[in-house]
Amino acid sequence: MFKLIYTRYLLVIVVLSMSLTPTTQVGVAGQNDPMLAPSSKRASHGLDVYTDKSWYWLNNELVNITIRYAHYLPLTAHFPHLNTGYIEPNITHFHLIRCEIYHSNGTLIDREEWKTDGDIRQTKLWRPTDAGVYRINASSWWNGTEKEVDTYTVISVIEKGTSSIRCLASTLAINRGETVSISGSITPAYGGVIVILTYGKPDGTTFNRTLATSSAGTFKDSYVPDSIGRWTMYASWGNLVSSSVSFAVEEKRQLEENPLVRVELLAFTVILGMCIIASAYMLRRKITG
C-alpha cells in the first residue's frame, strides 16, 4: 500500500514539473521581442580598424583604412559547436558599421557607413588636406541605433619641409649609476604621437625606448646607463630623424666615493696653510730683528 502511494506521488511531481518547464528553445529565446538588442553582449561582435602605416606625407599619400567586422551566429540547438556564449535575437535586423575620422582638435573630418547582416571587410581611401594627428574610429550599431562595440587607431600626417624633430641631453658626462635626462620636441607641435629614442651603448649595440609626446609636441625621457663609456642617442618619428647627441658615463672617483678622504684632504690643506703662514711670520721677524 505504501509503495503504491509513493509511486503516485512521484508521478504527480513529474507531471507538474513538465507543465512548468518553458518550451522556448535555446538560441531563439525572446525571438518575438524586438527590444531585445545585444547591449549586454557587445564583446560578442569582433571589430577592428587599422591602416597600412602610422604616418603619411601631406598631399602625397592616401590613407588606406581597413575595417573588419565579425558577426557571430546565434546559438541554436542544431549547431552547439558554434556556441560563443552569445545568444542574439533571431529576428530581422542589420548592423550599421561606421567609420569616422577626427582631427586631434575634435573636428569630424570624414564619415562613411555600411550595412551588413554578416561578416564584412571594407577598405576606405582618404586623402588628408591638413597636417596633424588624426583618430580613426570604427563602431557597429544594432539596427543603426544602439552601439555594440567600437575601436580606434591613430595616425599622423606630416608636411614635408616644415616638420622637424630635435633632442638634447641634460649633461655631457655623468657618473655611473646617475640618471641622464633626454628632452626634445616636434615642430610644428604634434601631440600624442609615439617617438622612438634609439640609444647607442659604448660596445656598439643599440636599443629603443618609446614615449608619447605632450599636447605641445614635447617629450622627455630619464634613463640610468649601465655601461661606462661614450653613449649616443637620437630621436625619430615617422620619417623624421633628429641629430645625434652624446654623453659620457664615467666611473665615480675615489674621492667622491669616500667622504673620509675628503675630510683628511681638507685637514691637510688647512694645516699646510697654517705652516706656510707660520713660516712666513718667523722669516719676517728674523729679517726685521
Backbone as JSON, one array per atom type, in Angstrom:
{
  "sequence": "MFKLIYTRYLLVIVVLSMSLTPTTQVGVAGQNDPMLAPSSKRASHGLDVYTDKSWYWLNNELVNITIRYAHYLPLTAHFPHLNTGYIEPNITHFHLIRCEIYHSNGTLIDREEWKTDGDIRQTKLWRPTDAGVYRINASSWWNGTEKEVDTYTVISVIEKGTSSIRCLASTLAINRGETVSISGSITPAYGGVIVILTYGKPDGTTFNRTLATSSAGTFKDSYVPDSIGRWTMYASWGNLVSSSVSFAVEEKRQLEENPLVRVELLAFTVILGMCIIASAYMLRRKITG",
  "N": [[0.84, -1.21, 0.0], [1.83, 1.27, 0.9], [3.89, 1.48, -0.95], [2.48, 1.87, -3.35], [1.23, 4.35, -2.95], [3.48, 6.01, -2.78], [4.52, 5.74, -5.37], [2.47, 6.97, -6.93], [2.69, 9.55, -5.94], [5.22, 10.37, -6.85], [4.69, 10.37, -9.59], [2.88, 12.48, -9.86], [4.53, 14.65, -9.21], [6.36, 14.62, -11.36], [4.67, 15.19, -13.55], [3.78, 17.78, -12.9], [6.21, 19.21, -12.94], [6.89, 19.03, -15.64], [4.86, 20.47, -16.8], [5.41, 23.02, -15.96], [7.78, 23.68, -17.19], [9.42, 25.83, -19.47], [8.83, 26.07, -23.01], [10.37, 27.31, -24.85], [13.04, 27.27, -27.18], [16.6, 26.85, -26.83], [18.65, 29.45, -27.83], [16.82, 30.74, -29.47], [15.35, 32.11, -27.76], [13.12, 34.62, -26.77], [12.64, 35.56, -29.33], [10.56, 36.95, -30.46], [10.6, 39.39, -29.39], [11.23, 42.53, -30.15], [12.73, 44.41, -28.8], [14.89, 43.27, -27.67], [17.88, 43.86, -27.84], [21.44, 43.42, -28.36], [22.8, 44.73, -26.13], [24.07, 44.04, -23.76], [25.91, 42.27, -24.58], [28.1, 43.16, -26.01], [30.78, 42.58, -26.51], [30.65, 40.37, -28.03], [30.72, 40.78, -30.69], [33.11, 41.06, -33.17], [35.37, 43.64, -33.95], [37.6, 45.57, -35.84], [39.99, 48.06, -36.69], [42.42, 49.38, -38.85], [45.41, 50.83, -40.32], [47.67, 51.0, -43.17], [50.11, 52.02, -42.38], [51.62, 54.1, -39.8], [52.07, 56.83, -40.17], [51.87, 59.55, -42.58], [52.69, 61.38, -45.57], [51.75, 64.73, -46.19], [49.39, 65.67, -48.67], [50.41, 63.89, -50.47], [50.07, 61.21, -50.11], [47.67, 58.57, -49.92], [45.57, 57.57, -47.3], [45.15, 54.35, -46.29], [42.55, 52.69, -45.09], [41.34, 49.99, -43.25], [38.58, 48.07, -42.29], [37.32, 45.54, -40.29], [34.68, 43.39, -39.54], [33.22, 41.02, -37.46], [30.48, 39.01, -37.38], [28.88, 37.16, -35.15], [27.18, 34.03, -35.24], [23.81, 33.3, -34.13], [23.28, 31.2, -31.26], [22.15, 27.9, -31.61], [20.19, 24.93, -31.16], [20.82, 23.14, -33.09], [23.4, 23.6, -33.89], [25.51, 23.23, -31.8], [28.28, 23.38, -31.57], [28.95, 25.88, -32.34], [28.78, 27.52, -30.24], [29.23, 30.54, -28.75], [28.8, 31.71, -26.41], [27.04, 33.7, -26.7], [23.84, 34.84, -27.3], [21.95, 35.83, -29.81], [19.12, 37.74, -30.72], [16.82, 36.11, -32.8], [15.71, 37.64, -35.03], [14.62, 39.81, -37.69], [17.14, 41.96, -38.57], [19.8, 44.41, -38.84], [23.3, 45.36, -38.99], [24.92, 48.34, -38.52], [27.87, 49.6, -39.74], [30.23, 51.91, -38.92], [32.55, 54.38, -39.91], [34.63, 56.89, -38.76], [36.53, 59.86, -38.98], [38.54, 61.85, -37.06], [40.03, 64.99, -36.34], [42.79, 65.91, -34.18], [41.91, 68.04, -32.7], [39.28, 67.55, -32.26], [37.5, 67.91, -34.33], [35.21, 66.61, -36.68], [36.18, 65.02, -39.55], [35.66, 63.23, -41.68], [33.24, 60.75, -42.7], [31.87, 57.5, -43.09], [29.54, 54.89, -43.87], [28.33, 51.49, -43.61], [26.0, 48.85, -44.22], [25.23, 45.64, -42.88], [24.44, 42.14, -42.54], [26.03, 40.17, -41.74], [29.43, 38.94, -41.68], [31.92, 41.42, -42.51], [34.23, 43.19, -44.54], [35.78, 46.12, -45.16], [37.37, 48.6, -47.18], [38.68, 51.8, -47.02], [39.69, 54.7, -48.66], [41.44, 57.64, -48.0], [42.32, 61.03, -48.35], [44.27, 63.22, -46.66], [43.98, 66.74, -45.95], [45.21, 68.49, -44.32], [48.04, 68.85, -42.16], [48.73, 66.97, -39.17], [47.49, 65.18, -36.24], [45.42, 62.38, -36.35], [42.46, 60.64, -35.39], [41.03, 57.58, -36.03], [37.97, 56.26, -35.9], [36.01, 53.29, -35.45], [32.88, 51.7, -35.42], [30.11, 49.59, -34.47], [26.57, 49.25, -34.91], [23.54, 48.19, -33.62], [20.84, 47.64, -35.65], [21.32, 50.19, -36.46], [21.0, 51.95, -34.32], [21.69, 51.31, -31.61], [24.74, 51.17, -29.98], [27.11, 48.59, -30.38], [29.86, 47.76, -30.3], [33.07, 49.36, -30.29], [36.11, 50.77, -31.64], [39.46, 52.08, -32.24], [42.12, 53.76, -34.09], [45.24, 55.58, -34.38], [46.76, 58.03, -36.43], [49.43, 59.92, -38.01], [49.9, 62.87, -39.9], [52.25, 64.33, -41.89], [53.82, 67.33, -42.91], [55.9, 67.92, -45.6], [59.16, 69.35, -45.41], [58.51, 71.26, -43.51], [58.31, 70.14, -41.04], [60.06, 69.01, -38.15], [62.3, 67.3, -35.89], [63.88, 67.35, -32.77], [66.41, 66.84, -30.22], [68.05, 66.77, -27.0], [70.64, 66.22, -24.57], [70.76, 66.26, -20.97], [73.21, 66.65, -19.82], [76.79, 66.54, -20.41], [78.39, 64.62, -19.32], [78.16, 61.99, -16.94], [78.25, 60.29, -13.78], [78.64, 56.79, -13.22], [75.65, 55.07, -12.5], [74.13, 57.29, -12.14], [71.43, 59.4, -13.41], [70.53, 60.18, -16.73], [68.93, 62.75, -18.5], [66.81, 63.1, -21.25], [65.5, 65.34, -23.51], [63.16, 66.76, -25.85], [61.51, 67.88, -28.89], [58.83, 68.15, -31.3], [58.37, 69.94, -34.24], [56.11, 71.52, -36.46], [53.98, 71.41, -33.48], [53.04, 68.17, -32.57], [50.86, 66.39, -30.86], [50.51, 63.53, -28.7], [51.7, 61.55, -30.29], [53.86, 58.76, -31.06], [57.17, 58.67, -30.18], [60.38, 57.45, -31.01], [63.2, 56.66, -29.21], [66.48, 56.05, -29.78], [69.07, 54.49, -28.32], [72.61, 54.3, -28.2], [75.02, 52.09, -27.11], [78.28, 51.94, -25.46], [79.56, 49.64, -26.46], [78.67, 49.39, -29.01], [76.17, 48.27, -29.53], [72.6, 48.76, -29.84], [69.45, 50.02, -28.58], [65.89, 50.55, -28.23], [63.68, 53.0, -26.87], [60.38, 53.97, -26.23], [58.03, 56.69, -26.25], [55.27, 58.9, -25.66], [54.35, 62.06, -27.11], [53.68, 65.25, -25.59], [50.79, 67.47, -25.47], [51.88, 69.74, -26.47], [53.77, 68.86, -28.18], [56.17, 68.04, -27.11], [58.7, 65.93, -25.54], [60.12, 63.76, -23.04], [62.65, 61.85, -21.51], [64.0, 59.71, -19.0], [66.87, 58.01, -17.98], [68.99, 55.43, -16.69], [72.16, 54.75, -17.44], [73.95, 51.68, -17.98], [76.55, 51.08, -18.56], [80.02, 51.92, -18.76], [81.51, 54.54, -20.59], [81.27, 56.14, -23.85], [78.13, 57.25, -24.86], [75.49, 57.36, -27.29], [72.59, 58.98, -28.74], [69.51, 59.28, -30.51], [66.46, 60.72, -31.77], [63.4, 59.68, -33.33], [60.6, 59.98, -35.49], [58.11, 58.81, -37.46], [59.16, 59.6, -40.64], [61.0, 61.37, -39.84], [64.1, 62.25, -38.41], [66.19, 63.01, -35.72], [69.17, 64.99, -34.99], [72.12, 63.38, -33.75], [72.93, 63.01, -30.3], [75.41, 63.0, -27.69], [76.85, 61.57, -24.71], [78.95, 61.05, -21.87], [79.67, 58.31, -19.73], [81.08, 57.89, -16.67], [83.31, 56.29, -14.33], [82.83, 56.54, -10.83], [84.86, 58.76, -8.99], [87.42, 58.06, -6.54], [87.59, 59.88, -4.48], [85.07, 60.94, -4.35], [83.64, 58.77, -3.61], [84.48, 58.14, -1.02], [83.89, 59.81, 1.75], [85.55, 60.32, 3.95], [88.12, 60.57, 3.0], [87.97, 63.03, 1.75], [87.62, 64.7, 3.94], [90.07, 64.32, 5.28], [91.79, 65.35, 3.36], [90.99, 68.0, 3.34], [91.7, 68.74, 5.98], [94.48, 68.41, 5.84], [95.1, 70.4, 4.0], [94.41, 72.69, 5.42], [96.22, 72.57, 7.6], [98.65, 72.68, 6.21], [98.45, 75.23, 5.14], [98.51, 76.76, 7.51], [101.08, 76.19, 8.38], [102.58, 77.4, 6.37], [101.91, 80.05, 6.75], [102.92, 80.44, 9.36], [105.65, 79.99, 8.92], [106.23, 82.11, 7.23], [105.76, 84.21, 8.97], [107.77, 83.83, 10.95], [110.02, 84.12, 9.37], [109.8, 86.8, 8.66], [110.13, 88.07, 11.13], [112.76, 87.43, 11.7], [114.11, 88.81, 9.74], [113.46, 91.48, 10.29], [114.45, 91.67, 12.8]],
  "CA": [[0.0, 0.0, 0.0], [2.74, 2.42, 0.98], [4.64, 1.56, -2.23], [1.58, 2.4, -4.37], [1.06, 5.79, -2.68], [4.76, 6.66, -3.12], [4.63, 5.78, -6.85], [1.56, 8.0, -7.43], [3.24, 10.85, -5.54], [6.29, 10.7, -7.8], [4.08, 10.63, -10.9], [2.31, 13.83, -9.81], [5.64, 15.61, -9.25], [6.9, 14.65, -12.72], [3.71, 15.88, -14.43], [3.8, 19.2, -12.57], [7.47, 19.81, -13.41], [6.83, 19.13, -17.1], [3.91, 21.52, -17.17], [6.01, 24.32, -15.63], [9.02, 23.89, -17.96], [9.17, 26.63, -20.69], [9.05, 25.31, -24.25], [11.21, 28.08, -25.77], [14.29, 26.57, -27.46], [17.84, 27.59, -26.6], [19.17, 30.12, -29.03], [15.78, 31.55, -30.08], [14.56, 32.69, -26.67], [12.82, 36.03, -26.95], [12.77, 35.94, -30.73], [9.46, 37.83, -30.85], [10.76, 40.64, -28.65], [12.13, 43.38, -30.94], [13.52, 45.27, -27.94], [16.0, 42.51, -27.13], [19.11, 44.16, -28.56], [22.58, 42.82, -27.66], [23.58, 45.75, -25.43], [24.88, 43.43, -22.72], [26.8, 41.29, -25.22], [28.82, 43.92, -27.04], [32.06, 41.96, -26.84], [30.41, 39.2, -28.86], [30.94, 41.16, -32.08], [34.5, 41.44, -33.35], [35.56, 44.8, -34.8], [38.99, 46.01, -35.86], [40.31, 49.07, -37.7], [43.86, 49.6, -38.93], [45.92, 51.44, -41.54], [48.86, 50.31, -43.65], [51.24, 52.52, -41.59], [51.18, 55.01, -38.74], [52.24, 58.22, -40.56], [51.73, 59.79, -44.02], [53.06, 62.71, -46.04], [50.6, 65.55, -46.57], [49.16, 65.92, -50.1], [51.19, 62.99, -51.31], [49.7, 59.82, -49.87], [46.33, 58.2, -49.49], [45.5, 56.73, -46.1], [44.41, 53.11, -46.58], [41.89, 52.27, -43.85], [40.66, 48.71, -43.35], [37.69, 47.76, -41.17], [36.83, 44.15, -40.3], [33.62, 43.16, -38.56], [32.83, 39.61, -37.37], [29.12, 38.88, -36.87], [28.73, 35.8, -34.66], [25.86, 33.44, -35.45], [23.06, 32.96, -32.92], [23.41, 29.84, -30.77], [20.96, 27.08, -31.81], [20.34, 23.54, -30.73], [21.32, 22.36, -34.22], [24.84, 23.86, -34.06], [26.08, 23.51, -30.48], [29.7, 23.65, -31.64], [29.13, 27.29, -32.62], [28.46, 28.25, -29.02], [30.18, 31.61, -28.4], [28.33, 32.32, -25.18], [26.24, 34.85, -27.1], [22.55, 34.49, -27.89], [21.43, 37.01, -30.48], [17.72, 37.56, -31.11], [16.64, 35.59, -34.15], [14.72, 38.48, -35.69], [15.18, 40.56, -38.8], [17.88, 43.14, -38.13], [21.06, 44.64, -39.55], [24.33, 46.02, -38.22], [25.49, 49.5, -39.2], [29.29, 49.77, -39.47], [30.51, 53.33, -39.14], [33.95, 54.82, -39.86], [34.7, 58.33, -38.57], [37.89, 60.39, -38.87], [38.55, 63.08, -36.27], [41.29, 65.69, -36.08], [43.11, 65.9, -32.76], [41.16, 69.11, -32.03], [37.91, 67.1, -32.07], [36.68, 68.17, -35.51], [34.91, 65.47, -37.53], [36.69, 65.3, -40.89], [35.04, 62.38, -42.7], [32.44, 59.64, -42.16], [31.29, 56.58, -44.06], [28.79, 53.83, -43.19], [27.91, 50.33, -44.38], [25.05, 47.96, -43.55], [25.52, 44.23, -43.09], [23.81, 41.17, -41.64], [27.02, 39.13, -41.54], [30.8, 39.45, -41.64], [32.18, 42.42, -43.53], [35.57, 43.77, -44.6], [35.7, 47.28, -46.03], [38.56, 49.43, -47.31], [38.37, 53.2, -47.3], [40.84, 55.53, -49.0], [41.19, 59.02, -47.57], [43.48, 61.9, -48.56], [44.25, 64.36, -45.72], [44.23, 68.07, -46.51], [45.96, 69.26, -43.33], [48.94, 68.08, -41.3], [48.26, 66.83, -37.8], [47.23, 63.84, -35.72], [44.03, 62.01, -36.61], [41.93, 59.43, -34.76], [40.08, 56.89, -36.9], [37.05, 55.46, -35.1], [35.14, 52.31, -36.09], [31.86, 51.26, -34.47], [28.97, 48.84, -35.03], [25.33, 49.68, -34.28], [22.4, 47.28, -33.8], [19.78, 48.32, -36.4], [21.7, 51.58, -36.66], [20.6, 52.81, -33.21], [22.37, 51.0, -30.35], [26.13, 50.8, -30.2], [27.5, 47.26, -29.92], [31.28, 47.74, -29.99], [33.82, 50.37, -31.04], [37.57, 50.72, -31.51], [40.06, 53.2, -32.97], [43.56, 53.8, -34.3], [45.72, 56.96, -34.51], [47.79, 58.23, -37.45], [49.99, 61.27, -38.11], [50.1, 63.38, -41.26], [53.39, 65.24, -41.78], [54.05, 68.19, -44.07], [57.32, 67.9, -45.98], [59.91, 70.61, -45.4], [58.12, 72.15, -42.42], [58.33, 69.41, -39.78], [61.39, 68.61, -37.69], [62.37, 66.75, -34.54], [65.2, 67.61, -32.17], [66.55, 66.35, -28.85], [69.31, 67.12, -26.35], [70.9, 65.56, -23.29], [70.85, 67.22, -19.87], [74.61, 66.84, -19.43], [77.77, 65.91, -21.3], [79.02, 63.5, -18.62], [77.57, 61.61, -15.66], [78.89, 59.16, -13.11], [77.89, 55.54, -13.32], [74.6, 55.0, -11.51], [73.32, 58.51, -12.19], [70.39, 59.44, -14.44], [70.62, 61.18, -17.78], [67.62, 63.17, -18.99], [66.74, 63.45, -22.67], [64.3, 66.1, -23.83], [63.08, 67.14, -27.25], [60.22, 68.37, -29.36], [58.49, 68.06, -32.73], [57.89, 71.21, -34.76], [55.14, 72.06, -35.52], [53.63, 70.51, -32.39], [52.18, 67.01, -32.79], [50.62, 65.79, -29.55], [50.0, 62.17, -28.64], [52.34, 60.64, -31.23], [54.89, 57.93, -30.44], [58.55, 58.97, -30.58], [61.32, 56.36, -30.71], [64.53, 57.08, -28.81], [67.45, 54.98, -30.03], [70.29, 54.66, -27.54], [73.76, 53.52, -28.63], [75.89, 51.79, -25.98], [79.71, 52.01, -25.81], [80.0, 48.45, -27.2], [78.14, 49.44, -30.37], [74.8, 47.78, -29.6], [71.57, 49.79, -29.69], [68.12, 49.6, -28.14], [64.9, 51.62, -28.38], [62.7, 53.33, -25.85], [59.3, 54.73, -26.87], [57.22, 57.53, -25.39], [54.32, 59.74, -26.38], [54.56, 63.49, -26.96], [52.63, 66.01, -24.91], [49.95, 68.25, -26.39], [52.74, 70.77, -27.07], [54.73, 68.21, -29.07], [57.45, 67.81, -26.42], [58.88, 64.62, -24.93], [61.23, 63.7, -22.1], [62.95, 60.5, -21.05], [65.05, 59.59, -17.99], [67.45, 56.67, -18.1], [70.23, 55.19, -15.95], [73.03, 53.89, -18.26], [74.56, 50.58, -17.23], [77.91, 50.81, -19.05], [80.94, 53.05, -18.77], [81.97, 54.88, -21.93], [80.52, 57.18, -24.54], [76.81, 56.86, -25.35], [74.85, 58.23, -28.28], [71.14, 58.86, -28.75], [68.78, 60.14, -31.45], [65.01, 60.53, -31.73], [62.77, 59.58, -34.64], [59.14, 59.9, -35.57], [57.8, 58.69, -38.87], [60.34, 59.71, -41.49], [61.85, 62.43, -39.28], [65.16, 61.77, -37.53], [66.92, 64.13, -35.13], [70.63, 64.87, -34.91], [72.55, 62.52, -32.64], [73.6, 63.65, -29.16], [76.26, 62.04, -26.99], [77.23, 61.87, -23.34], [79.9, 60.08, -21.34], [79.41, 57.71, -18.43], [82.39, 57.68, -16.06], [83.32, 55.64, -13.02], [82.94, 57.51, -9.76], [86.21, 58.92, -8.45], [87.56, 57.57, -5.17], [87.33, 60.97, -3.54], [83.63, 61.11, -4.24], [83.05, 57.59, -3.0], [84.89, 58.04, 0.37], [83.87, 61.16, 2.35], [86.65, 60.46, 4.91], [89.28, 61.06, 2.25], [87.78, 64.46, 1.53], [87.87, 65.37, 5.22], [91.51, 64.29, 5.52], [92.42, 66.27, 2.42], [90.71, 69.36, 3.81], [92.53, 68.99, 7.16], [95.87, 68.56, 5.38], [95.2, 71.71, 3.35], [94.38, 73.72, 6.48], [97.49, 72.51, 8.34], [99.7, 73.18, 5.32], [98.31, 76.68, 5.08], [98.97, 77.31, 8.78], [102.54, 76.08, 8.39], [103.12, 78.42, 5.46], [101.75, 81.36, 7.42], [103.87, 80.49, 10.49], [106.99, 80.13, 8.38], [106.37, 83.48, 6.73], [105.84, 85.11, 10.14], [109.09, 83.67, 11.55], [111.01, 84.71, 8.47], [109.68, 88.25, 8.74], [110.71, 88.51, 12.42], [114.21, 87.28, 11.62], [114.61, 89.88, 8.88], [113.28, 92.76, 10.96], [115.18, 91.66, 14.07]],
  "C": [[0.88, 1.27, 0.0], [3.51, 2.62, -0.33], [3.78, 2.16, -3.32], [1.4, 3.9, -4.19], [2.33, 6.56, -3.09], [4.93, 6.8, -4.63], [3.74, 6.85, -7.42], [2.07, 9.4, -7.11], [4.37, 11.3, -6.48], [5.74, 11.06, -9.16], [3.52, 12.04, -10.95], [3.41, 14.88, -9.91], [6.21, 15.75, -10.65], [5.98, 15.41, -13.65], [3.73, 17.38, -14.17], [5.06, 19.87, -13.08], [7.49, 19.97, -14.91], [5.91, 20.26, -17.53], [4.48, 22.91, -16.91], [7.26, 24.63, -16.43], [8.72, 24.69, -19.22], [9.57, 25.85, -21.93], [9.93, 26.07, -25.22], [12.55, 27.39, -25.93], [15.48, 27.47, -27.18], [18.3, 28.2, -27.91], [18.12, 30.96, -29.7], [14.9, 32.15, -29.0], [14.38, 34.17, -26.92], [12.85, 36.47, -28.38], [11.66, 36.86, -31.19], [9.52, 39.17, -30.12], [11.74, 41.55, -29.39], [12.99, 44.29, -30.09], [14.76, 44.57, -27.39], [17.24, 42.72, -27.99], [20.3, 43.7, -27.72], [23.43, 43.82, -26.89], [24.49, 45.15, -24.37], [25.87, 42.42, -23.26], [27.69, 41.94, -26.26], [30.12, 43.26, -27.45], [31.9, 40.77, -27.75], [30.48, 39.53, -30.35], [32.37, 41.63, -32.22], [34.64, 42.59, -34.33], [37.0, 45.26, -34.7], [39.16, 47.06, -36.96], [41.82, 49.29, -37.68], [44.21, 50.24, -40.27], [47.21, 50.74, -41.94], [50.14, 50.82, -43.0], [50.74, 53.6, -40.65], [51.37, 56.49, -39.09], [52.23, 58.33, -42.07], [52.23, 61.21, -44.33], [51.8, 63.45, -46.49], [50.59, 65.77, -48.08], [49.94, 65.0, -51.02], [50.74, 61.54, -51.19], [48.24, 59.68, -49.49], [46.42, 57.32, -48.26], [44.59, 55.54, -46.42], [43.85, 52.57, -45.27], [41.13, 50.97, -44.1], [39.85, 48.46, -42.09], [37.18, 46.33, -41.35], [35.82, 43.96, -39.17], [33.22, 41.68, -38.62], [31.47, 39.53, -36.68], [28.91, 37.43, -36.45], [27.31, 35.31, -34.82], [25.15, 33.21, -34.13], [23.27, 31.5, -32.55], [22.1, 29.08, -31.0], [21.25, 25.66, -31.38], [20.93, 22.68, -31.84], [22.83, 22.51, -34.4], [25.48, 24.17, -32.71], [27.56, 23.83, -30.52], [29.99, 25.11, -31.95], [28.88, 28.15, -31.38], [29.56, 29.25, -28.68], [29.82, 32.23, -27.06], [27.44, 33.5, -25.45], [24.96, 34.37, -27.77], [21.96, 35.75, -28.5], [19.98, 36.76, -30.89], [17.6, 37.14, -32.56], [15.5, 36.33, -34.83], [15.41, 39.23, -36.82], [15.85, 41.82, -38.28], [19.11, 43.3, -39.02], [22.03, 45.31, -38.59], [24.91, 47.15, -39.07], [26.95, 49.65, -38.77], [29.68, 51.19, -39.86], [32.01, 53.6, -38.98], [33.96, 56.34, -39.79], [36.16, 58.75, -38.38], [37.82, 61.75, -38.18], [39.96, 63.67, -36.23], [41.54, 65.71, -34.58], [42.4, 67.01, -31.99], [39.69, 68.77, -31.85], [37.01, 67.31, -33.27], [36.47, 66.89, -36.32], [35.29, 65.82, -38.97], [35.95, 64.51, -41.96], [34.26, 61.27, -41.99], [31.91, 58.81, -43.32], [30.66, 55.42, -43.31], [28.44, 52.72, -44.17], [26.93, 49.52, -43.55], [25.39, 46.51, -43.87], [24.68, 43.39, -42.13], [24.75, 39.99, -41.4], [28.4, 39.74, -41.41], [31.02, 40.46, -42.76], [33.63, 42.89, -43.4], [35.55, 44.89, -45.62], [37.02, 48.03, -46.03], [38.15, 50.83, -47.72], [39.66, 53.95, -47.59], [40.51, 56.98, -48.69], [42.47, 59.83, -47.76], [43.38, 63.1, -47.62], [44.56, 65.67, -46.45], [45.01, 68.96, -45.55], [46.87, 68.32, -42.54], [48.37, 68.01, -39.9], [48.11, 65.38, -37.4], [45.75, 63.56, -35.85], [43.69, 60.7, -35.9], [40.85, 58.85, -35.67], [39.25, 55.95, -36.05], [36.28, 54.48, -35.98], [34.15, 51.83, -35.04], [30.79, 50.47, -35.21], [27.73, 49.16, -34.21], [24.21, 48.69, -34.64], [21.24, 48.06, -34.43], [20.06, 49.82, -36.55], [21.43, 52.5, -35.49], [21.37, 52.56, -31.92], [23.78, 50.5, -30.61], [26.42, 49.43, -29.59], [28.96, 47.24, -29.46], [31.96, 48.84, -30.79], [35.31, 50.21, -30.75], [38.14, 51.88, -32.32], [41.55, 52.95, -33.2], [43.95, 55.25, -34.55], [46.82, 57.01, -35.57], [48.29, 59.67, -37.39], [50.19, 61.62, -39.57], [51.14, 64.5, -41.17], [53.54, 66.05, -43.06], [55.54, 68.25, -44.37], [57.92, 69.31, -45.9], [59.58, 71.52, -44.24], [58.19, 71.45, -41.06], [59.75, 68.99, -39.44], [61.28, 68.05, -36.28], [63.78, 66.99, -34.02], [65.21, 67.06, -30.75], [67.9, 66.78, -28.31], [69.4, 66.4, -25.02], [71.1, 66.61, -22.21], [72.28, 67.52, -19.46], [75.53, 66.15, -20.43], [78.43, 64.7, -20.65], [78.3, 63.26, -17.3], [78.4, 60.49, -15.05], [78.01, 57.92, -13.26], [76.88, 55.45, -12.17], [73.71, 56.22, -11.47], [72.38, 58.47, -13.4], [70.69, 60.52, -15.46], [69.21, 61.48, -18.27], [67.72, 63.61, -20.44], [65.43, 64.19, -22.9], [64.33, 66.5, -25.29], [61.69, 67.59, -27.63], [60.08, 68.13, -30.85], [57.9, 69.39, -33.13], [57.35, 71.04, -36.18], [54.67, 70.99, -34.53], [52.67, 69.41, -32.85], [52.02, 66.31, -31.44], [50.09, 64.37, -29.66], [50.6, 61.2, -29.63], [53.47, 59.91, -30.52], [56.26, 58.25, -31.04], [59.44, 57.8, -30.15], [62.68, 56.98, -30.38], [65.47, 55.9, -28.97], [68.75, 55.3, -29.31], [71.39, 53.75, -28.1], [74.72, 53.34, -27.47], [77.36, 51.86, -26.41], [80.2, 50.8, -26.6], [79.43, 48.38, -28.6], [76.73, 48.93, -30.51], [73.82, 48.94, -29.35], [70.29, 49.18, -29.14], [67.2, 50.81, -28.19], [64.05, 51.77, -27.13], [61.65, 54.22, -26.51], [58.54, 55.54, -25.83], [56.34, 58.42, -26.24], [54.63, 61.22, -26.12], [53.4, 64.11, -26.19], [51.81, 66.77, -25.94], [50.76, 69.35, -27.08], [53.79, 70.18, -28.0], [56.07, 67.93, -28.44], [57.48, 66.39, -25.85], [60.09, 64.66, -24.02], [61.4, 62.28, -21.61], [64.08, 60.56, -20.01], [65.55, 58.16, -17.99], [68.75, 56.6, -17.31], [71.11, 54.26, -16.78], [73.74, 52.85, -17.4], [75.99, 50.27, -17.66], [78.73, 52.09, -19.03], [81.42, 53.29, -20.2], [81.1, 55.96, -22.55], [79.24, 56.59, -25.14], [76.33, 57.85, -26.4], [73.34, 58.01, -28.21], [70.56, 59.78, -29.82], [67.29, 59.78, -31.37], [64.47, 60.47, -33.15], [61.26, 59.47, -34.49], [58.75, 59.89, -37.04], [59.07, 58.69, -39.69], [61.3, 60.79, -40.99], [62.85, 61.83, -38.29], [65.94, 62.98, -37.02], [68.43, 63.94, -35.29], [70.99, 64.03, -33.69], [73.22, 63.36, -31.55], [74.42, 62.58, -28.45], [76.53, 62.51, -25.56], [78.13, 60.74, -22.85], [79.45, 59.59, -19.97], [80.75, 57.32, -17.83], [82.24, 56.96, -14.73], [83.48, 56.73, -11.96], [84.38, 57.56, -9.24], [86.23, 58.5, -6.98], [87.23, 58.64, -4.15], [85.84, 61.16, -3.33], [82.99, 59.94, -3.54], [83.34, 57.53, -1.51], [84.93, 59.43, 0.99], [85.03, 61.38, 3.31], [87.89, 61.0, 4.22], [89.16, 62.55, 2.03], [88.07, 65.24, 2.81], [89.37, 65.44, 5.51], [92.25, 65.28, 4.61], [92.2, 67.71, 2.86], [91.57, 69.7, 5.03], [93.98, 69.2, 6.78], [96.08, 69.93, 4.76], [95.25, 72.82, 4.39], [95.72, 73.75, 7.23], [98.64, 73.05, 7.49], [99.64, 74.69, 5.22], [98.81, 77.36, 6.34], [100.49, 77.28, 8.86], [103.18, 77.15, 7.52], [103.03, 79.79, 6.11], [102.75, 81.51, 8.56], [105.3, 80.69, 9.99], [107.23, 81.54, 7.88], [106.51, 84.46, 7.88], [107.22, 85.05, 10.79], [110.16, 84.3, 10.68], [110.98, 86.23, 8.55], [110.32, 88.78, 10.02], [112.24, 88.45, 12.37], [114.8, 88.44, 10.79], [114.56, 91.21, 9.61], [114.08, 92.84, 12.26], [116.63, 91.91, 13.85]]
}
